[in-house]
Amino acid sequence: MGIRLLTRTTRSVIPTPAGERLLGSLGPRFEDIDRELQAVTEYRDKPAGVVRLTAIDYAIDTVLWPKLSKVLSNYPDIKVEIITDYGLTDIVSERFDAGVRLGQTIASGMVAVRIAPDQAFAVVGAPYYFESRERPVVPQDLTSHDCISLRLPTHGGNYAWEFEKGSEEFRVRVEGQLTFNGIRQVLAACLDGYGLAYMPEDLAQPHVDRGSLLRVLQDWTPPWTGYHLYYPSRRQHSPAFSVVLDALQHGS
């Protein structure tokens, strides 16, 4: 064509403006070709292809991997990519096949399939922390406590702890010395006595049973809708995705 599309250096190759324009035009067509190649695998004896999922790390640890690990060995030609993400990812633009979130956080226009029971949350603190602190009785008491925060991109900063009792609902933006963007780090700091923490009940319960954490405000933390797999309603399922969907929906 007589037009330079790439600029080469000793360390990299980058597209020129003309190359970027061509790539932008052809990129969607490459994606169409990839989808068609994936569809061709339907003619194989066993499902094959790549399934891309996005979920928070706790859902991966407690739901996705325990269920998928029991079936994937039977399908060696299925490749699964699971990406940890606390944001409300646009799974279409990011080319994910599906995402996993709590039921109430799923965008409209998506098919949502329950893959886990309702999820309760707990407010906990180490016994050492309570040696010099009164236990909170109502959510408003948390403003006088050191609390360990969880930073979520979906909430514009630190997550506001959510409570409900009868017709009363509260969101409390807590304060404290520590903020993390992962729930297991929140748990570790809580066990070390750095403050109160808000976390999934089944993550906290083993430590409560051992006496290494004490639970408070239990009557203010009812269950939430559990984890759901969500995906676009208009997307045709590949055989590989159907295997993953069945494992997550019906696996134990």
N, C-alpha and C positions, 0 to 999 in steps of 0.2 A: 504493500500500500504506500510505501514511502513515508510512513508516519511512525515515529518512535513511540512505542507503547510502554516500554520499561526502561528504568534508569538503573544501571548496575554499578555497584561499588565493590571494593574487595570484601566487604562484610555483609552486604544486603542487596536485595533486588526490590525496587519499589515502582509502582505504576506511575506513569506520567499523567497529566490531566486527561489526555486522550485515552490512555489506558484505563483510568478510573471510570470514564464515561462508558467505555465498552464493557467493562466488568459489571457496572451497574445495570446495563441493559441485558447482558447475558446471564447474570447471576440467577435471576428467577427461573430461567430456562434450565440451568444446571440443576436447580432444586427439583423441577418437574421431572427431569431425566432420572434423578436419584430416586424419586418416589416410584417411577415406573419400574426401575430396576428392583426396588424393594418388592413391588407387586409381583414381579416375575417369580420370586421365590415361593409363591403360592403353589407352583407346580412341582416343588420338590417333595420328597417323601415326608420330611419333617419341617415344621416351621423354622424359618431362619430370618435373620435381619437384625437391625439395631433398634432398640426401644430406649428412648431418652425420657427420664423422669426428673422432676425437681421436687424437693421437700425440705423441711427443716430437719436438722440432725436428729432430734429426738424422735420424730416420726420414722426416720430411717432405721434407727436403732431398735425401736420397739414394735414396729409394724412391718415396714417394707422388707427389711432383710430377714427377719424370722420367717416370714411367709415365702419369700422368693427363694431362700436357700434350700427349701425342701423340694423345689421342682426344677430349678435351673439345670441341675446335673442331668436331667432327662432330656434336655434340649441344648446340646453343645453348640448348635449353630445360631442360637439366639444370643446376641450381645446386648447387655443392659448397661446404660450409663445413668448413674444416679448423682445428681448435682445438689449439694447443700445450698440452700438459699432461704433466708428469712423474709425476703420481699414477696410482694404479690406479683410474681413474674408473669409477663405476657407470654404464655406458652406458645402462642402462634408465631409471633415475631421472633422469638428465641429458638424456634424449631424444636420444642419439646413435644413429645407425644402426649404427655399428661403431667399433672402436678398433684401434690398431696397437701391438703390444708384442713384445718377444722371447718366443719360444715358452714358456719355462719360467715366465714371470710371468703367464700367462693363467689366470683363474679357471675352476674346473670349471663345467660346465653351459653352456659357450659352444662354438660351432662355431669352430674355428681353421683358417685356410687360410694355408699358407705363401706369402709374397709376395717372399721374398728368401733368398739362400743363407745358410749358417751365418756367424756373426759372430765374428771373433777380436778380442781386445783386446790392447793393447800398453802397456808401461810405458816412458816416454821422458823424456829430459832434454836440455837444451841443452848443447853442448860446454863453454860457459863455466861452467856449474854444476859439471861434473865436474873442472874444473881444480884444485879444492881438496877434492874428495870422492872417496872410494873408490866404485867401482861396486858396487851390491848384487849378491850372488851367490844368496841365498835370500830368500824373502819377509820373513823376520823381520828382515833387515837394514834394511828400510824404516823401522823405528822410530827409527833414528839419522839419518834424512834429512828435509830439508824437502820436504813433499809438498803438492800443490795439491788441495784437496778439492772434491768435488761434493756438494751438499746435495740429497737426494731425499726427498720426502714419504713415499715408500713404505718408506723404511728408518729412519724415526724420527730423522732427522738426517743426518749426513754418511755418504755411501756407503762401506762397508767394501770394500776392494779384494779381489777373489776370485782365488784361484790353485789350480791343480791339476797334479799330476805323478804319474803312475801311480796308486797308491791313496791318495796324500796330498792333502788338501785344506786350504787355509788361507783365512781371512778376516783381513785386517789393517786395523785402524782407524788411519789415518795422521794425522800432525800437520803443521802448517805455518802460515805467515802468512796464506795466502789461501784463501777458500772462495767458490765460485760456485754458481749453480743452473743454469748452461748450459755445455755441453761446449765450445763454441767460445771462450768466455772462458777456460776452463781451458787450452786450446791456446795462446791468445795469451800468457798469463802464463808458460807453460812455455817458449815460444820466447824470452821475455825473460829467462830464467834464474832464475826465482823458485822453482824446485823441480822435482821429478819429477811426472809426471801419468800417469793411467790413462785410456785412451780407445780408441775403435774403431780397429782396425788400419788400415783404409783411410783414416781421417782423418789418422793420423800418418805413414803410409808416404811420401807425397810429400815431406815434410820430412826424413824419414830418408834418402831417396834423394838429396836435395840436400845432406845433411850438416849441416843446421841443427838436427836432433835426433838423439840417439843412443838406440838401443833396448837395454834390459836385461831380464833375467829372461824371455827369450823362451821358454825351455823350460818355464816355469811358466804359460803363458797359452794353453791349447788353445782351439779354436773352441767357441762356444756355439750353441745353436739360434737360427736367424735370425729376422727379423721375420715375424710372422703378423698377418693381419687376423682379428679375432674379433667375433662377433655372436651374439645370442640364438638358440638352436636352434628356438624356436617362432615366430620372427618371419617373416611372409610377405614375400618379396622384392618390392619394386616394380621395374618395368622400369628405372628410373633407377639403383637400387642394383645391379641385375644388370650394367649397363654398367660401373659402377665396379669391381665385384668381378672381372669378366672382365679389365678393363684391368690391375688390380693382380696378379691371379693369373697371367695369361698374357703380359702385356706385357714388353718387354725394355728 
